[in-house]
Amino acid sequence: MSSNKVYLIYGLFFLIFISCQNQANNHGLTNLEKPFQATSVSEPNYAYTVILPIGWAAYDTVMSDGLKVRLIFPPESLEEDAPLGNILIASMGGRGIDDFTTANIKYLETAKAGTKILEKGYMELSEYKCQWFTYSKIDDGIVRDMINYIIPVKGFAYMVTFGSNEGRIPKYRAVFDEIVKSFKG
């Protein structure tokens, strides 16, 4: 992949980053000190934590539509592979993990032309059973390989998604898995 495409990907993430309100934590191991706080009992726990490897950074931000997102960035030394991530929270609408994951996969396949689901599985966390799936997608002619982890907690899905340049997920899979295994909600 040309360096121009890598810079385009980082540029898009940067534009998202600067267009939103944010808070940053610059510690080597990242547990955000001031995570979002839930405002009612019917909201998810925005004070969840994940631990990132040294050199990785997380930024909580609010998108223009009010969606709260945690963006995860690698150290500069990994820019060429672009292993970026985010964490979103959604209501599961009373569905179990299997039905929720199936609905998400169907959405990706119909809403994002060029999306191809590759694998599916489960992973045990210390407190939760999470489901994951890998897929490839094409954005603006650039193929990105993705992995989505869905962690069900009290009726909400904590969706942790990582992506990297085509063919690079296996290189970072152990790192992504460890970040997800550190989840506390």
CORKAGI-V421518 format. One record per residue. N is the residue number from 1. SS is DSSP state (H for helix, E for strand, L for the rest). OMEGA is omega in whole degrees, 0 to 359 (NA if undefined). Layout:
BEGIN
n=N ss=SS omega=OMEGA
n=N ss=SS omega=OMEGA
END
This chain:
BEGIN
n=1 ss=L omega=182
n=2 ss=L omega=180
n=3 ss=H omega=178
n=4 ss=H omega=179
n=5 ss=H omega=178
n=6 ss=H omega=179
n=7 ss=H omega=177
n=8 ss=H omega=179
n=9 ss=H omega=179
n=10 ss=H omega=178
n=11 ss=H omega=178
n=12 ss=H omega=178
n=13 ss=H omega=179
n=14 ss=H omega=179
n=15 ss=H omega=176
n=16 ss=H omega=183
n=17 ss=H omega=184
n=18 ss=H omega=182
n=19 ss=L omega=183
n=20 ss=L omega=171
n=21 ss=E omega=182
n=22 ss=E omega=171
n=23 ss=E omega=185
n=24 ss=E omega=175
n=25 ss=E omega=185
n=26 ss=L omega=177
n=27 ss=L omega=177
n=28 ss=L omega=172
n=29 ss=L omega=190
n=30 ss=L omega=165
n=31 ss=L omega=186
n=32 ss=L omega=184
n=33 ss=L omega=181
n=34 ss=L omega=180
n=35 ss=L omega=177
n=36 ss=L omega=178
n=37 ss=L omega=176
n=38 ss=L omega=182
n=39 ss=L omega=177
n=40 ss=L omega=181
n=41 ss=L omega=183
n=42 ss=L omega=179
n=43 ss=L omega=177
n=44 ss=L omega=177
n=45 ss=L omega=179
n=46 ss=L omega=179
n=47 ss=L omega=177
n=48 ss=L omega=178
n=49 ss=E omega=167
n=50 ss=L omega=178
n=51 ss=L omega=181
n=52 ss=L omega=175
n=53 ss=L omega=178
n=54 ss=L omega=179
n=55 ss=L omega=177
n=56 ss=L omega=181
n=57 ss=E omega=177
n=58 ss=E omega=179
n=59 ss=E omega=174
n=60 ss=E omega=181
n=61 ss=E omega=176
n=62 ss=E omega=180
n=63 ss=L omega=183
n=64 ss=L omega=178
n=65 ss=L omega=178
n=66 ss=L omega=180
n=67 ss=L omega=179
n=68 ss=E omega=185
n=69 ss=E omega=170
n=70 ss=E omega=178
n=71 ss=E omega=181
n=72 ss=E omega=183
n=73 ss=E omega=178
n=74 ss=L omega=173
n=75 ss=L omega=182
n=76 ss=H omega=183
n=77 ss=H omega=181
n=78 ss=H omega=183
n=79 ss=L omega=184
n=80 ss=L omega=180
n=81 ss=L omega=179
n=82 ss=L omega=178
n=83 ss=L omega=184
n=84 ss=E omega=179
n=85 ss=E omega=174
n=86 ss=E omega=176
n=87 ss=E omega=176
n=88 ss=E omega=177
n=89 ss=E omega=180
n=90 ss=E omega=173
n=91 ss=E omega=178
n=92 ss=L omega=176
n=93 ss=L omega=179
n=94 ss=L omega=180
n=95 ss=L omega=173
n=96 ss=L omega=183
n=97 ss=H omega=181
n=98 ss=H omega=180
n=99 ss=H omega=180
n=100 ss=H omega=180
n=101 ss=H omega=178
n=102 ss=H omega=179
n=103 ss=H omega=179
n=104 ss=H omega=178
n=105 ss=H omega=179
n=106 ss=H omega=178
n=107 ss=H omega=180
n=108 ss=H omega=182
n=109 ss=H omega=181
n=110 ss=H omega=185
n=111 ss=H omega=184
n=112 ss=L omega=179
n=113 ss=L omega=179
n=114 ss=L omega=178
n=115 ss=L omega=179
n=116 ss=E omega=178
n=117 ss=E omega=185
n=118 ss=E omega=183
n=119 ss=E omega=176
n=120 ss=E omega=177
n=121 ss=E omega=179
n=122 ss=E omega=176
n=123 ss=E omega=178
n=124 ss=E omega=172
n=125 ss=L omega=182
n=126 ss=L omega=183
n=127 ss=L omega=189
n=128 ss=L omega=171
n=129 ss=E omega=184
n=130 ss=E omega=175
n=131 ss=E omega=179
n=132 ss=E omega=171
n=133 ss=E omega=178
n=134 ss=E omega=179
n=135 ss=E omega=172
n=136 ss=E omega=179
n=137 ss=E omega=179
n=138 ss=E omega=176
n=139 ss=E omega=179
n=140 ss=L omega=177
n=141 ss=L omega=181
n=142 ss=E omega=178
n=143 ss=E omega=176
n=144 ss=E omega=173
n=145 ss=E omega=189
n=146 ss=E omega=168
n=147 ss=E omega=181
n=148 ss=E omega=176
n=149 ss=E omega=179
n=150 ss=E omega=182
n=151 ss=E omega=180
n=152 ss=E omega=180
n=153 ss=E omega=174
n=154 ss=L omega=176
n=155 ss=L omega=178
n=156 ss=E omega=177
n=157 ss=E omega=173
n=158 ss=E omega=186
n=159 ss=E omega=181
n=160 ss=E omega=183
n=161 ss=E omega=174
n=162 ss=E omega=176
n=163 ss=E omega=175
n=164 ss=E omega=179
n=165 ss=E omega=184
n=166 ss=L omega=177
n=167 ss=L omega=186
n=168 ss=L omega=180
n=169 ss=H omega=181
n=170 ss=H omega=180
n=171 ss=H omega=185
n=172 ss=H omega=186
n=173 ss=H omega=180
n=174 ss=H omega=178
n=175 ss=H omega=180
n=176 ss=H omega=180
n=177 ss=H omega=181
n=178 ss=H omega=177
n=179 ss=H omega=181
n=180 ss=H omega=179
n=181 ss=H omega=179
n=182 ss=L omega=184
n=183 ss=L omega=172
n=184 ss=E omega=185
n=185 ss=L omega=NA
END
